[in-house]
Amino acid sequence: MATIDVHRTEQVGADVDTIWRILGEEFLTVSTWASAVTSSGANPNAPQGPSGAPNGGRSCTVQGFGTTDERIVHFDPVRHELAYSVAAKKIPSFVHGMRNSWSVTADGQDRARVTTRITGEARGAMGALMAPLMRIKLRATQRGILADLRVFAETGTPSKAKRRSIAKSAQVVTSEQ
């Protein structure tokens, strides 16, 4: 069994409360700012989360992973910590126990450090072979979502990457009609 553990910390030019509102309180609306997420909403399979959580989880359509089943497993608004399990049909079958954790800490006036950590297990021979590639894909995903978060938290508007994603989705819908 190979462990999948990728983490990244970025400094964001916004206060902790602003970032926590985006990540924690507005958990369901990640599709408004994350370019890889084309839609998001309440997860009907997770109606209740841990104490203090605004909901039990979300379901997202994520580029490369399809529809996700995300369930909040840790929610601490005082410490600005959030963790959720992630399952999706397009996550390879050798990957088990995917989890994404976020934390936000102050780093000066109107600045914060945001850390995300994705963990999981890659089982079997295929898991051992493919774990390095999964780590590469997940690191790229982390870089993108943190860049999107930084722009949204600092400016209140989606990043260029998100705006391109929205335009691309609109073109697909138009061509299908």
GIURLIN-V947940 format. One record per run of one state. SS is the DSSP state (hx for helix, st for strand, lp for the rest). FROM is the first residue (numbers start at 1). LEN is the number of residues. If there is no record, write none. Layout:
BEGIN
SS|FROM|LEN ; SS|FROM|LEN
END
This chain:
BEGIN
lp|1|1 ; st|2|11 ; lp|13|3 ; hx|16|10 ; lp|26|1 ; hx|27|6 ; lp|33|4 ; st|37|6 ; lp|43|14 ; st|57|6 ; lp|63|3 ; st|66|11 ; lp|77|4 ; st|81|8 ; lp|89|6 ; st|95|12 ; lp|107|5 ; st|112|11 ; lp|123|1 ; hx|124|32 ; lp|156|4 ; hx|160|17 ; lp|177|1
END
